[in-house]
Amino acid sequence: MELLYKSWPWYVAGPVIGLTVPLLMWMGNKRLGISSSLRHICAACVPANIPLFKYNWRKEIWSLFFAGGLLLGGFVGGWVFANPEPVAISAKTSEYFSSFGIHQKSALMPEEIFNWQTLFSVKGFLLMIVGGFMVGFGTRYAQGCTSGHGILGLSALQWPSLVATCSFFLGGILFSHFILPYILAL
Amino acid sequence: MKKNIGYLLAGLVFGLALTKGEAISWYRIQEMFRFESFHMFGIFMTAIPVGAISIFFLKKFDVKTVEGEPIEKPKKDFHPGIIIGSLIFGFGWALTGACPGPLYSQIGSGSLVTIATLLSALAGTWVFGRVQHLLPGGQPKS
């Protein structure tokens, strides 16, 4: 029983994530990718005559069901069977977080900064609203995200996906080293 | 509808692996970008070969889809927007600790404030569509 609540080591989670690629191909020639679901929601809700959103999104409805599954997966794994232990990050990262008053009380999100009150502060606005905007804008510009380029594209040995993966890692590394500390200090 | 339930279940498995593997954890993403643990790299370094070997065998044994169609190999075209867009996405990933998939799973795990992040990601996607014709990097086809 206890096993259900435990976090999975990388050598369990990684292969399961990788197997999603052939699973979706086998189920109906579908390509693993989540950022496209954001596009379909835009196309369904506010197409506004924008060329990028003028297509039959109903044909891509599987992607919204897949996204719904991701939500359910988070619910089952992170709520119903939530790991009661705080995340087992390295001592160095833990020390870094402590210097900003962030303590690992949970496995997933630091409540100290991701809550409704901080959302309306400069810090929360930058972390959630500006951050979210860049995720949506950037992935559409790049036509894919960590799953579409990083997992699927690299699995299919597509060099443009390697360029994408290197670029978003570079972006993340630069940002978290040189800019994020100033935001966390706010 | 039956097929869509199948995709929902596939998403559930994927989301469960992301969640239980802590790939949706803001803490883990920071740790990864700071190169202070192998955990996240281990996930990528197992997921990609498993995906690649699977595609290889699907092709080698000419496996058909459930409906008997030939399986097409995924193809990604290059355009300079891949670099610019991915850099911007990387910044957002460092801030939110989430790529698009984890946004859904974070909400599911009870971080309801992430709904705001998701709405903002939708706004970002929409604004990209609105200003796409003004941006360098080519016009993505699809």
Boltz contact constraints between the chains, C-beta under 6 A:
constraints:
  - contact:
      token1: [A, 7]
      token2: [B, 20]
      max_distance: 6.0
  - contact:
      token1: [A, 7]
      token2: [B, 22]
      max_distance: 6.0
  - contact:
      token1: [A, 8]
      token2: [B, 20]
      max_distance: 6.0
  - contact:
      token1: [A, 8]
      token2: [B, 21]
      max_distance: 6.0
  - contact:
      token1: [A, 10]
      token2: [B, 39]
      max_distance: 6.0
  - contact:
      token1: [A, 10]
      token2: [B, 42]
      max_distance: 6.0
  - contact:
      token1: [A, 10]
      token2: [B, 43]
      max_distance: 6.0
  - contact:
      token1: [A, 11]
      token2: [B, 46]
      max_distance: 6.0
  - contact:
      token1: [A, 13]
      token2: [B, 17]
      max_distance: 6.0
  - contact:
      token1: [A, 13]
      token2: [B, 21]
      max_distance: 6.0
  - contact:
      token1: [A, 13]
      token2: [B, 43]
      max_distance: 6.0
  - contact:
      token1: [A, 14]
      token2: [B, 43]
      max_distance: 6.0
  - contact:
      token1: [A, 14]
      token2: [B, 46]
      max_distance: 6.0
  - contact:
      token1: [A, 14]
      token2: [B, 47]
      max_distance: 6.0
  - contact:
      token1: [A, 15]
      token2: [B, 46]
      max_distance: 6.0
  - contact:
      token1: [A, 15]
      token2: [B, 50]
      max_distance: 6.0
  - contact:
      token1: [A, 16]
      token2: [B, 17]
      max_distance: 6.0
  - contact:
      token1: [A, 17]
      token2: [B, 17]
      max_distance: 6.0
  - contact:
      token1: [A, 17]
      token2: [B, 47]
      max_distance: 6.0
  - contact:
      token1: [A, 18]
      token2: [B, 47]
      max_distance: 6.0
  - contact:
      token1: [A, 18]
      token2: [B, 50]
      max_distance: 6.0
  - contact:
      token1: [A, 18]
      token2: [B, 51]
      max_distance: 6.0
  - contact:
      token1: [A, 20]
      token2: [B, 14]
      max_distance: 6.0
  - contact:
      token1: [A, 21]
      token2: [B, 51]
      max_distance: 6.0
  - contact:
      token1: [A, 22]
      token2: [B, 54]
      max_distance: 6.0
  - contact:
      token1: [A, 22]
      token2: [B, 58]
      max_distance: 6.0
  - contact:
      token1: [A, 23]
      token2: [B, 10]
      max_distance: 6.0
  - contact:
      token1: [A, 25]
      token2: [B, 71]
      max_distance: 6.0
  - contact:
      token1: [A, 26]
      token2: [B, 65]
      max_distance: 6.0
  - contact:
      token1: [A, 27]
      token2: [B, 6]
      max_distance: 6.0
  - contact:
      token1: [A, 27]
      token2: [B, 66]
      max_distance: 6.0
  - contact:
      token1: [A, 28]
      token2: [B, 65]
      max_distance: 6.0
  - contact:
      token1: [A, 29]
      token2: [B, 65]
      max_distance: 6.0
  - contact:
      token1: [A, 29]
      token2: [B, 72]
      max_distance: 6.0
  - contact:
      token1: [A, 31]
      token2: [B, 74]
      max_distance: 6.0
  - contact:
      token1: [A, 34]
      token2: [B, 100]
      max_distance: 6.0
  - contact:
      token1: [A, 34]
      token2: [B, 101]
      max_distance: 6.0
  - contact:
      token1: [A, 35]
      token2: [B, 100]
      max_distance: 6.0
  - contact:
      token1: [A, 38]
      token2: [B, 121]
      max_distance: 6.0
  - contact:
      token1: [A, 38]
      token2: [B, 122]
      max_distance: 6.0
  - contact:
      token1: [A, 38]
      token2: [B, 125]
      max_distance: 6.0
  - contact:
      token1: [A, 39]
      token2: [B, 125]
      max_distance: 6.0
  - contact:
      token1: [A, 41]
      token2: [B, 122]
      max_distance: 6.0
  - contact:
      token1: [A, 42]
      token2: [B, 125]
      max_distance: 6.0
  - contact:
      token1: [A, 42]
      token2: [B, 126]
      max_distance: 6.0
  - contact:
      token1: [A, 50]
      token2: [B, 129]
      max_distance: 6.0
  - contact:
      token1: [A, 50]
      token2: [B, 130]
      max_distance: 6.0
  - contact:
      token1: [A, 52]
      token2: [B, 129]
      max_distance: 6.0
  - contact:
      token1: [A, 52]
      token2: [B, 132]
      max_distance: 6.0
  - contact:
      token1: [A, 53]
      token2: [B, 129]
      max_distance: 6.0
  - contact:
      token1: [A, 62]
      token2: [B, 7]
      max_distance: 6.0
  - contact:
      token1: [A, 65]
      token2: [B, 4]
      max_distance: 6.0
  - contact:
      token1: [A, 65]
      token2: [B, 7]
      max_distance: 6.0
  - contact:
      token1: [A, 65]
      token2: [B, 8]
      max_distance: 6.0
  - contact:
      token1: [A, 66]
      token2: [B, 7]
      max_distance: 6.0
  - contact:
      token1: [A, 66]
      token2: [B, 11]
      max_distance: 6.0
  - contact:
      token1: [A, 67]
      token2: [B, 104]
      max_distance: 6.0
  - contact:
      token1: [A, 68]
      token2: [B, 8]
      max_distance: 6.0
  - contact:
      token1: [A, 69]
      token2: [B, 8]
      max_distance: 6.0
  - contact:
      token1: [A, 69]
      token2: [B, 11]
      max_distance: 6.0
  - contact:
      token1: [A, 69]
      token2: [B, 12]
      max_distance: 6.0
  - contact:
      token1: [A, 69]
      token2: [B, 15]
      max_distance: 6.0
  - contact:
      token1: [A, 70]
      token2: [B, 11]
      max_distance: 6.0
  - contact:
      token1: [A, 70]
      token2: [B, 15]
      max_distance: 6.0
  - contact:
      token1: [A, 70]
      token2: [B, 101]
      max_distance: 6.0
  - contact:
      token1: [A, 70]
      token2: [B, 104]
      max_distance: 6.0
  - contact:
      token1: [A, 70]
      token2: [B, 105]
      max_distance: 6.0
  - contact:
      token1: [A, 71]
      token2: [B, 104]
      max_distance: 6.0
  - contact:
      token1: [A, 71]
      token2: [B, 107]
      max_distance: 6.0
  - contact:
      token1: [A, 71]
      token2: [B, 108]
      max_distance: 6.0
  - contact:
      token1: [A, 72]
      token2: [B, 12]
      max_distance: 6.0
  - contact:
      token1: [A, 73]
      token2: [B, 12]
      max_distance: 6.0
  - contact:
      token1: [A, 73]
      token2: [B, 15]
      max_distance: 6.0
  - contact:
      token1: [A, 73]
      token2: [B, 16]
      max_distance: 6.0
  - contact:
      token1: [A, 73]
      token2: [B, 19]
      max_distance: 6.0
  - contact:
      token1: [A, 73]
      token2: [B, 105]
      max_distance: 6.0
  - contact:
      token1: [A, 74]
      token2: [B, 15]
      max_distance: 6.0
  - contact:
      token1: [A, 74]
      token2: [B, 19]
      max_distance: 6.0
  - contact:
      token1: [A, 74]
      token2: [B, 105]
      max_distance: 6.0
  - contact:
      token1: [A, 74]
      token2: [B, 108]
      max_distance: 6.0
  - contact:
      token1: [A, 74]
      token2: [B, 109]
      max_distance: 6.0
  - contact:
      token1: [A, 75]
      token2: [B, 108]
      max_distance: 6.0
  - contact:
      token1: [A, 76]
      token2: [B, 16]
      max_distance: 6.0
  - contact:
      token1: [A, 77]
      token2: [B, 16]
      max_distance: 6.0
  - contact:
      token1: [A, 77]
      token2: [B, 19]
      max_distance: 6.0
  - contact:
      token1: [A, 77]
      token2: [B, 20]
      max_distance: 6.0
  - contact:
      token1: [A, 78]
      token2: [B, 19]
      max_distance: 6.0
  - contact:
      token1: [A, 78]
      token2: [B, 109]
      max_distance: 6.0
  - contact:
      token1: [A, 79]
      token2: [B, 109]
      max_distance: 6.0
  - contact:
      token1: [A, 79]
      token2: [B, 110]
      max_distance: 6.0
  - contact:
      token1: [A, 87]
      token2: [B, 25]
      max_distance: 6.0
  - contact:
      token1: [A, 87]
      token2: [B, 27]
      max_distance: 6.0
  - contact:
      token1: [A, 89]
      token2: [B, 27]
      max_distance: 6.0
  - contact:
      token1: [A, 89]
      token2: [B, 31]
      max_distance: 6.0
  - contact:
      token1: [A, 90]
      token2: [B, 36]
      max_distance: 6.0
  - contact:
      token1: [A, 90]
      token2: [B, 37]
      max_distance: 6.0
  - contact:
      token1: [A, 92]
      token2: [B, 36]
      max_distance: 6.0
  - contact:
      token1: [A, 93]
      token2: [B, 31]
      max_distance: 6.0
  - contact:
      token1: [A, 93]
      token2: [B, 36]
      max_distance: 6.0
  - contact:
      token1: [A, 108]
      token2: [B, 25]
      max_distance: 6.0
  - contact:
      token1: [A, 108]
      token2: [B, 109]
      max_distance: 6.0
  - contact:
      token1: [A, 109]
      token2: [B, 26]
      max_distance: 6.0
  - contact:
      token1: [A, 109]
      token2: [B, 111]
      max_distance: 6.0
  - contact:
      token1: [A, 114]
      token2: [B, 113]
      max_distance: 6.0
  - contact:
      token1: [A, 115]
      token2: [B, 113]
      max_distance: 6.0
  - contact:
      token1: [A, 116]
      token2: [B, 113]
      max_distance: 6.0
  - contact:
      token1: [A, 119]
      token2: [B, 113]
      max_distance: 6.0
  - contact:
      token1: [A, 119]
      token2: [B, 116]
      max_distance: 6.0
  - contact:
      token1: [A, 127]
      token2: [B, 95]
      max_distance: 6.0
  - contact:
      token1: [A, 128]
      token2: [B, 116]
      max_distance: 6.0
  - contact:
      token1: [A, 128]
      token2: [B, 117]
      max_distance: 6.0
  - contact:
      token1: [A, 129]
      token2: [B, 120]
      max_distance: 6.0
  - contact:
      token1: [A, 131]
      token2: [B, 92]
      max_distance: 6.0
  - contact:
      token1: [A, 131]
      token2: [B, 95]
      max_distance: 6.0
  - contact:
      token1: [A, 131]
      token2: [B, 96]
      max_distance: 6.0
  - contact:
      token1: [A, 132]
      token2: [B, 96]
      max_distance: 6.0
  - contact:
      token1: [A, 132]
      token2: [B, 117]
      max_distance: 6.0
  - contact:
      token1: [A, 132]
      token2: [B, 120]
      max_distance: 6.0
  - contact:
      token1: [A, 132]
      token2: [B, 121]
      max_distance: 6.0
  - contact:
      token1: [A, 133]
      token2: [B, 120]
      max_distance: 6.0
  - contact:
      token1: [A, 133]
      token2: [B, 123]
      max_distance: 6.0
  - contact:
      token1: [A, 133]
      token2: [B, 124]
      max_distance: 6.0
  - contact:
      token1: [A, 134]
      token2: [B, 88]
      max_distance: 6.0
  - contact:
      token1: [A, 134]
      token2: [B, 91]
      max_distance: 6.0
  - contact:
      token1: [A, 134]
      token2: [B, 92]
      max_distance: 6.0
  - contact:
      token1: [A, 135]
      token2: [B, 89]
      max_distance: 6.0
  - contact:
      token1: [A, 135]
      token2: [B, 92]
      max_distance: 6.0
  - contact:
      token1: [A, 135]
      token2: [B, 121]
      max_distance: 6.0
  - contact:
      token1: [A, 136]
      token2: [B, 121]
      max_distance: 6.0
  - contact:
      token1: [A, 136]
      token2: [B, 122]
      max_distance: 6.0
  - contact:
      token1: [A, 136]
      token2: [B, 124]
      max_distance: 6.0
  - contact:
      token1: [A, 136]
      token2: [B, 125]
      max_distance: 6.0
  - contact:
      token1: [A, 137]
      token2: [B, 88]
      max_distance: 6.0
  - contact:
      token1: [A, 137]
      token2: [B, 124]
      max_distance: 6.0
  - contact:
      token1: [A, 137]
      token2: [B, 128]
      max_distance: 6.0
  - contact:
      token1: [A, 138]
      token2: [B, 85]
      max_distance: 6.0
  - contact:
      token1: [A, 138]
      token2: [B, 88]
      max_distance: 6.0
  - contact:
      token1: [A, 138]
      token2: [B, 89]
      max_distance: 6.0
  - contact:
      token1: [A, 138]
      token2: [B, 92]
      max_distance: 6.0
  - contact:
      token1: [A, 139]
      token2: [B, 89]
      max_distance: 6.0
  - contact:
      token1: [A, 139]
      token2: [B, 100]
      max_distance: 6.0
  - contact:
      token1: [A, 140]
      token2: [B, 125]
      max_distance: 6.0
  - contact:
      token1: [A, 140]
      token2: [B, 128]
      max_distance: 6.0
  - contact:
      token1: [A, 141]
      token2: [B, 81]
      max_distance: 6.0
  - contact:
      token1: [A, 141]
      token2: [B, 85]
      max_distance: 6.0
  - contact:
      token1: [A, 141]
      token2: [B, 128]
      max_distance: 6.0
  - contact:
      token1: [A, 142]
      token2: [B, 82]
      max_distance: 6.0
  - contact:
      token1: [A, 142]
      token2: [B, 85]
      max_distance: 6.0
  - contact:
      token1: [A, 142]
      token2: [B, 86]
      max_distance: 6.0
  - contact:
      token1: [A, 143]
      token2: [B, 140]
      max_distance: 6.0
  - contact:
      token1: [A, 145]
      token2: [B, 99]
      max_distance: 6.0
  - contact:
      token1: [A, 145]
      token2: [B, 100]
      max_distance: 6.0
  - contact:
      token1: [A, 146]
      token2: [B, 99]
      max_distance: 6.0
  - contact:
      token1: [A, 147]
      token2: [B, 101]
      max_distance: 6.0
  - contact:
      token1: [A, 151]
      token2: [B, 47]
      max_distance: 6.0
  - contact:
      token1: [A, 151]
      token2: [B, 51]
      max_distance: 6.0
  - contact:
      token1: [A, 152]
      token2: [B, 74]
      max_distance: 6.0
  - contact:
      token1: [A, 153]
      token2: [B, 76]
      max_distance: 6.0
  - contact:
      token1: [A, 154]
      token2: [B, 48]
      max_distance: 6.0
  - contact:
      token1: [A, 155]
      token2: [B, 48]
      max_distance: 6.0
  - contact:
      token1: [A, 155]
      token2: [B, 51]
      max_distance: 6.0
  - contact:
      token1: [A, 155]
      token2: [B, 52]
      max_distance: 6.0
  - contact:
      token1: [A, 155]
      token2: [B, 55]
      max_distance: 6.0
  - contact:
      token1: [A, 156]
      token2: [B, 55]
      max_distance: 6.0
  - contact:
      token1: [A, 156]
      token2: [B, 74]
      max_distance: 6.0
  - contact:
      token1: [A, 158]
      token2: [B, 76]
      max_distance: 6.0
  - contact:
      token1: [A, 160]
      token2: [B, 76]
      max_distance: 6.0
  - contact:
      token1: [A, 160]
      token2: [B, 78]
      max_distance: 6.0
  - contact:
      token1: [A, 160]
      token2: [B, 82]
      max_distance: 6.0
  - contact:
      token1: [A, 161]
      token2: [B, 76]
      max_distance: 6.0
  - contact:
      token1: [A, 163]
      token2: [B, 82]
      max_distance: 6.0
  - contact:
      token1: [A, 164]
      token2: [B, 82]
      max_distance: 6.0
  - contact:
      token1: [A, 164]
      token2: [B, 86]
      max_distance: 6.0
  - contact:
      token1: [A, 167]
      token2: [B, 83]
      max_distance: 6.0
  - contact:
      token1: [A, 167]
      token2: [B, 86]
      max_distance: 6.0
  - contact:
      token1: [A, 167]
      token2: [B, 87]
      max_distance: 6.0
  - contact:
      token1: [A, 168]
      token2: [B, 86]
      max_distance: 6.0
  - contact:
      token1: [A, 168]
      token2: [B, 89]
      max_distance: 6.0
  - contact:
      token1: [A, 168]
      token2: [B, 90]
      max_distance: 6.0
  - contact:
      token1: [A, 171]
      token2: [B, 87]
      max_distance: 6.0
  - contact:
      token1: [A, 171]
      token2: [B, 90]
      max_distance: 6.0
  - contact:
      token1: [A, 171]
      token2: [B, 91]
      max_distance: 6.0
  - contact:
      token1: [A, 172]
      token2: [B, 33]
      max_distance: 6.0
  - contact:
      token1: [A, 172]
      token2: [B, 90]
      max_distance: 6.0
  - contact:
      token1: [A, 172]
      token2: [B, 93]
      max_distance: 6.0
  - contact:
      token1: [A, 172]
      token2: [B, 94]
      max_distance: 6.0
  - contact:
      token1: [A, 173]
      token2: [B, 33]
      max_distance: 6.0
  - contact:
      token1: [A, 175]
      token2: [B, 91]
      max_distance: 6.0
  - contact:
      token1: [A, 175]
      token2: [B, 94]
      max_distance: 6.0
  - contact:
      token1: [A, 176]
      token2: [B, 33]
      max_distance: 6.0
  - contact:
      token1: [A, 176]
      token2: [B, 94]
      max_distance: 6.0
  - contact:
      token1: [A, 180]
      token2: [B, 94]
      max_distance: 6.0
